[in-house]
Amino acid sequence: MSLRVGIAGYGLAGRYFHAPLLKGCGFEVAAVQTGNSERSAHALSDFPSTTVVATIEELVAQRLDLVVVASANLVHAQHALGAIKAGIPVVVDKPMGRTLAETKEIVNAGQSAGVAVSTFFNRRWDSDALTIKKVLASGVLGEVHRIDSRFERFRPELNATSWRENMSAADGGGQLLDLQPHLISTAIDWFGSAELVTASVRSLRGGADDDSLLVLRHDSGVMSYLSASAVVGAPGPRIRILGTKGALVINDLDPQEALLRAGKFPENGTWTYPTTSQAFLHRGDLVEEIESIPGNYGHFYKAVELAISAGAPWPIPNSDALLVAAIIDQAREIGTRAR
């Protein structure tokens, strides 16, 4: 029997990330919550047998094994708490909460009710992230001392229809809540717990924050420089890791997001398309390409399935979601003071 899942929200995250991954990993998309008629039509087109409802209360009444919160950041907590109150395990798209306080509220509610809660840090299953783990384990870089990790784009004009680009931080807008959670979560996955050293957080286009640089010091001694910006005419490499014996450079993301947006999905939890990034080992003028590990976001939902059906660990510990939220809060405070 397939696990029955309800998706709260059917915009970009719900339709193009969670729904195809859930379908590919064998879940039954039994219900979708949206108050938008166009998105309701999308849900019924994608899943003709699904039930579309308007509220979270109606969603959790659909005999579900899992709720996936893929709605706007503004209502993450409301939807997550609704699922927890109904006793249904819940996956919350990143960021779990808009602030550390909101994230704590969700985590504490789950713990008090004995209901599992996790967050969707899917970039830990990008090709670059998996390849980095392999390279770090090999020791080929020597002692790693620095990482530059970036989501840099050139979109100099605001998208008037995007809530992420126009809503205030209090309402959940901005890249500090959109892209930095990926950068922070992968950095702590690779190098362990960290503290914020300094941060720059700005709005260059007149909307929500769209340019940020966070510097973290990991307990391991590694320094992480994390850049998220929409106004970079010459984006740097996606990843650069510096060690005493060499450097690892990965220039681009793997194609999983593009595949999902094109209507593809990992069948039976496995991609039938290439999903690798090119990775290069640099030693000064000597450069060699190394074998990358294919990315697969399906691993997240396969782990969720095992957690629900067999009591296995959930794929993302809540301690990581809390640390990411704490760093973002601190970065916003420092960035505000700097202006």
Summary of the structure (lengths in Angstrom):
residues: 339
radius of gyration: 19.7
end to end distance: 55.1
largest distance: 61.5
contacts: 1208
relative contact order: 0.15
helix: 39%
strand: 24%
